Amino acid sequence: MPQSQPSEKELLRTVLQPLLEDFQYWFSRSRSLLETEDIPFLSKEQQSNLLSRVKQAQQEVSTAAMLFQATGGEVGVEMATLMPWHQLLSECWQVGMRWRSLASARIGMENPRR
């Protein structure tokens, strides 16, 4: 017997809801890093600008999630809205990976193996 295709509402709930949760999680982690650490390869201006963009994106994602919940999953998010969030997260991940790499290199220099 062929499986029935999920409705648009089911598809949105299955795909969009976890995606919005992921955006919220990763923007929160990025914000925490940018607020608590000095990122040596970014100027103060660059770090402040990136933090501002993360805060703005967090607000946008929260708004989208609230609308999604308020409409019972009837409202989606345009790809034109999702892509800038994805690009910003990609930028944040690159900063985070580079920062962790530098941090682990500093730890290695402080604790050389004998």
C-alpha positions as CSV (number, residue, x, y, z in Angstrom):
1,M,0.0,0.0,0.0
2,P,1.5,3.4,-1.0
3,Q,2.4,5.8,1.8
4,S,0.5,9.0,1.8
5,Q,2.4,12.2,1.4
6,P,2.6,14.5,4.4
7,S,0.5,17.6,4.4
8,E,2.2,21.0,4.1
9,K,1.4,21.6,7.8
10,E,3.0,18.3,8.8
11,L,6.0,19.0,6.6
12,L,6.4,22.5,8.1
13,R,6.2,21.0,11.6
14,T,8.7,18.3,10.8
15,V,11.3,20.5,9.0
16,L,10.8,24.1,10.0
17,Q,10.2,23.8,13.7
18,P,13.6,21.9,14.3
19,L,15.3,24.2,11.9
20,L,14.2,27.3,13.9
21,E,15.3,25.6,17.1
22,D,18.7,24.9,15.6
23,F,19.0,28.5,14.5
24,Q,18.1,29.6,18.0
25,Y,20.6,27.2,19.6
26,W,23.6,28.1,17.4
27,F,22.9,31.9,17.5
28,S,22.8,31.6,21.3
29,R,26.2,29.8,21.3
30,S,27.7,32.4,18.9
31,R,26.3,35.3,21.0
32,S,27.8,33.8,24.1
33,L,31.2,33.4,22.5
34,L,31.2,37.0,21.1
35,E,30.0,38.5,24.4
36,T,32.5,36.7,26.7
37,E,35.7,36.2,24.7
38,D,38.2,38.5,23.0
39,I,38.5,37.2,19.5
40,P,42.1,38.1,18.6
41,F,41.8,37.9,14.8
42,L,38.8,40.2,14.8
43,S,39.0,43.9,15.5
44,K,36.7,45.2,18.2
45,E,34.6,46.8,15.5
46,Q,34.3,43.5,13.6
47,Q,33.4,41.6,16.7
48,S,30.8,44.2,17.7
49,N,29.4,44.1,14.2
50,L,29.1,40.3,14.2
51,L,27.5,40.4,17.6
52,S,25.0,42.9,16.5
53,R,24.1,40.8,13.4
54,V,23.7,37.7,15.6
55,K,21.4,39.6,18.0
56,Q,19.3,40.9,15.1
57,A,19.1,37.4,13.6
58,Q,18.1,36.0,17.1
59,Q,15.2,38.4,17.2
60,E,14.1,37.5,13.7
61,V,14.3,33.8,14.4
62,S,12.3,34.3,17.6
63,T,9.7,36.2,15.8
64,A,9.4,33.5,13.1
65,A,9.1,30.8,15.8
66,M,6.4,32.8,17.6
67,L,4.4,33.2,14.4
68,F,4.8,29.6,13.6
69,Q,3.5,28.6,17.0
70,A,0.8,31.2,17.1
71,T,-0.6,30.0,13.7
72,G,-0.4,26.3,14.7
73,G,2.3,25.6,12.1
74,E,0.4,27.2,9.3
75,V,3.0,29.8,8.4
76,G,6.3,29.1,6.8
77,V,9.5,31.1,6.3
78,E,10.7,32.3,2.9
79,M,14.0,30.9,1.7
80,A,15.1,34.5,1.2
81,T,14.8,34.9,5.0
82,L,16.5,31.6,5.9
83,M,19.5,32.0,3.7
84,P,21.0,35.1,5.4
85,W,20.6,33.3,8.8
86,H,22.4,30.3,7.4
87,Q,25.2,32.5,6.0
88,L,25.6,34.3,9.3
89,L,25.8,31.0,11.1
90,S,28.4,29.8,8.7
91,E,30.4,32.9,9.4
92,C,30.0,32.4,13.2
93,W,31.0,28.7,12.9
94,Q,34.2,29.8,11.0
95,V,35.0,32.3,13.7
96,G,34.3,29.7,16.4
97,M,36.5,27.0,14.8
98,R,39.4,29.5,14.3
99,W,39.0,30.7,17.9
100,R,39.0,27.2,19.3
101,S,42.0,26.3,17.1
102,L,44.0,29.2,18.5
103,A,42.8,28.4,22.1
104,S,44.0,24.8,21.8
105,A,47.3,25.9,20.3
106,R,47.8,28.3,23.3
107,I,47.0,25.4,25.7
108,G,49.5,23.2,23.8
109,M,52.2,25.9,24.1
110,E,51.5,26.2,27.9
111,N,51.7,22.5,28.5
112,P,54.4,21.1,26.2
113,R,54.8,17.3,26.2
114,R,58.1,16.1,27.5
